[in-house]
Amino acid sequence: MTLDLHGIISTVVTPFDADDQVDLDLLGPEIQYLLDSGVTAICACGSTGEGHALSADESAAICARVVKEVAGRVPVIGGVIQNSTAQAIRYGRALKEAGVDALQVTPVHYVFAPDADQTVDYFRRIGSAVGLPIVVYNVVPWALVPVDVIERLGDVPEVVAVKQSGGDIHLLADLLHRVGDRFSILAALDDLHYPAFAMGAHGALAAIPTVTPRLSVELWEAVRRGDHREALRLHNVILGVWRAIDGPNLPARLKAALRLQGRDGGLPRHPFTPATDEERAVIADALGKAGLLTAP
């Protein structure tokens, strides 16, 4: 199974209203903004999209709206953040019905960790039951899939890519070295996209392009054409924005950053609350320095 995933793949926030319900109408302008910025694919219902807090029906409705707005211009990836094979398949089938082109699937990450054989079988069963390309979402710091296990996933035909973060650029380096010719290796190291691209990562699937899509696309293109002076400049601009939004209340901070750009990502889902005035001030300062501040 093949799907060309490369370049800057942006996540999209899930907008919630004051009643803690999904506001699908806010997705349209966001999707258009990301497409106009040159992203190569869009991922809904991941961590940025608070996928862990979504029901299967909500996830399917969100993905269906994203698919409609994208209208075939780029691939749409639907996130599955579950802790059992049965639930992952249930969500995966719902997202396939919604029209996504691929799934982004976390490993099991609750208290009880499956072993290597169980992890391989987990992805094998999901792939067989759903029949869509799978991006292994290797980002949960306490449940990272080691490179030896990812090598074994080469026998699962539906696995086409690995989204790698967990704060470990060493694991990213090993993946590029050992399986970079078998999978698309997508960096989710939001503060290290420049070195990841220079090392040969096939692109990025991460939170920061949600806020800085044009700058992230420019960074990718600068590395591709060998303009490392410009790439380093862009890296430092993006880094300042990421440092301002990175934190425990990340979805709320991301949405604050969007609002400060004149974009509306709605509210975070309870129990999380909107960014504080102090957080907004820090984010506004970083966006201003990056030339991205358009709202008071």
N, C-alpha and C positions, 0 to 999 in steps of 0.2 A: 504494500500500500504506500502510495507516495502523496506528498503535499509539499509544495515549495514554501517553506517558512524561512524568511530571512529579513534583514533590515530592521527597521524600527517598528515593532509590534506594540501598539499601545493598549493598555488596559483602559476600561471605562468605569466610572463610578456608577453606583446604583442610587438614584435620587429617592429619598423618602420624604413624605410630607409631614405635617404637624401631628397627624394621627398615626404615624409610624407605618404608613402604607406606601408601597412603591408608586412613584409618580412617573409613569411611562412617557408622558408627554414631554418631560424634560430631556429625554434621551436624544430626541431628534437633533436639536441644535448642537449637542455635544458630539454626536457621531459626525455631523457635517464638519464641525471645526477640526476634528482629528483627521478626517479624509482630506480636507483642504490643506492640511499641514504636511501631507505626503507620507503618512504612515502606510506600512505595507500589509498590515492585518490589524484586527481589533479583537481583544479578548474581554468578554463579559463574565461576570459572576466569579471572578477570582478574588484574591484578597482585597485588592483595591475596590472591587465591587461588592465587598462584604458578603461573599458567597457562602461563608460559614453560617450566616444568619438567615439564609433564604430557604424556603421550602422548594420542593421540586416544581410545584406549579408556578411559584414566583420566578424561579430560575428560567423555566421554559417561556414564560410571558416576556421576560426581559430579553432573552436571546431572540425570540421571534420578532420583537420590535427592532433590535439591532440588525438582524438579517434583513428586515424590510427596509430600514434606512440605508444600509450599505448597498443593497440592490446589486449584489454580485461584483462590486468594484474591487474588493479585497476579500480574503478569507476571514471568516468569523469563527472564533474559538470560544467554546463554552466551558466554564469552570465547574469542576466537580470536587468539592472538599468534604469528603465523607470518611467514615471509619469502618466500613464493612463492604465486602464485595457486593452483597445484595443491594445495599443502598446506592453504591456507586453505579451499578448497572441501572437501577431505577432512574436515577438522575440522568445518566447518559442517554437512555432511551428517550426520555422526555426532551432533552436538548436536541437529539437527532430529529425528532418529530418537529421541533421548532425551526429546523433548517440549518443548524451550524455545520461548518465544514470539518471541525475537529474538536476534540475534548482536551482540556487541560486537567490532569488528574493527580491529586496528591497521593503519596503513599499513606498507609494507615499510620496515624500519628497520635493516637490516644495513649493511655498508660501502658498498654500491653503491646509490645513491638513484635511483629511477625519476623520470622527468620528469612534468610535469603530465598529458600525454595518457596516459601509462602508469598513473599513479595513478588517474585516472578510469576507465580500462578495467579496472583491478584490481577496484575495487568493483563495476563493472557486471557483470563476469563472475561474481563471487561471488554477487551478488544474483540473477542469472539462473539460475545452476546450483543454488543452494540454495533460493531462493524464500521467504526469511524477511526480515522487517524488519531493517535494519542500523543500528546505532549506530556512527558513525565514532569510533574511539578515538584522539582527537587529543591525546595526552598525552606521547608520546616526545619529549623536548626537542630531540634532534638530527634529528628527522624530522617536524616539524610541517607539517601540510597548510595552506598559506596560504588566506586567505579567498577569493581569486579562484578557486582550484581547488574549494573547497567550494561556491561558487556554481554551478559546472558540475555538481556532483553532484546538483543539483536535477533533472537529466535522468535520474537513476538512480532508478526508482520505488521500489526497496527501501530506499533510504537515508531514514530518518525522523528521525534525531537525530544530534547531534554532542556528544560528551563532550570538553570543552575544558579543558586545563590547560597543562602545559609551563611553568608559572610565569609565564604571559603573560596578565594581565588585559586588556591592550590588544587582543590578538587576540579575547578573549571579547567585549569591547565592540564590535569591528568585526563579529563574527558576529551579535550581537544586533541591531545597526543594519542590517545588509545582508541577512541571511537568517533573522532571528528569526521571520518570518511564514511561512517555508517548512519549517523544521526545529524540533524541540525542541532547545534549547540547554541542555545540562546541565553545571553547573560541577563541575570536579574540582580546584578550587583550595582545598585543604582548610582553609587559614587565611584564606580570603577569601569564604566563602559569604555572609556578611551583605551586603557590597557587591555581590556577584554577584546575589543575589536582589533587592536594591534597584534594580539596573540592569535587571531584567526577565528574568533567567535563568528558565527553566521549571522548574528544580529542580537537584538535585545527584546525581551518581553518583560516589561517591568513597570513600576508605578510612576517613575519620574517622567516618562514621555507623556503621561496623562496631563501633566502640568506644563511641560516644556516640549511639546511635540515638534515644533519647527526647529528649535535648537538641537534636539536629539537627532533629527533627520540630517541637519547640517553637520553634526559631529560624525555620524556614520559616513556621510558622503566625503567629508574631509579625509578620513582615514582611508577610504577606498581609493581616493586619488593620490594618496601619499603626502598630503599637506599636513604634516604633523605639527607645525607651528600653529596653524589655525585650529587643529584638533585639540591641542593643549589649551588654547585660549577658551574654546567652547567648553571643554571639560571643567575648567575653573569657574566659568559662569554658571554652568548647571550644578556644580558641586555646592555653590553658595545657596542655591534654591533648595537642593536636597537636604542640606544641613538644617535649614529652617523648618522644613515640613516633617522630617523624620522624627518619630517619637511614638509613645504608647497609644496615642489617640490618632493614629495615622489617617484613617478615612476622614475624620473630621477636619484634620489639617489640610488634606488634599482638597476637600470641598471649600475650605476657606481660601485656599490659593486660587481655585477656579473663580470664586466670587470676586476676588480682588482683580481678576482679569476681565470682569464683566460677563462671566459665564455662570450658569446656575446648575450646580450639582445636587441641589436639595440638601436635606439634613442627613446626618448619620443615623443608623438604626439604634434605638435604645437597647442597652443601657448607656451607650456612648452619647455624649452631648456635644454641641457645636464647640469649635475652638474658642478659647477665651480671648478677651481683648489683648492680653499680653502676647499670646501666641500669634494672633492676627497682626500685631505690630511687628513682630520678628519676621513673619512671612512677607508682610508688605515691604519691609526694608530690603529683603533679599530679592523680591520681584522687581522693586525699583531699580536696584543695582544691575539686574539682568535685562532691564528695558521691557519688562512684561507687566508692569503695574498700570492698569487702565481705569480701575474703579477706586473711589475714595475708601 
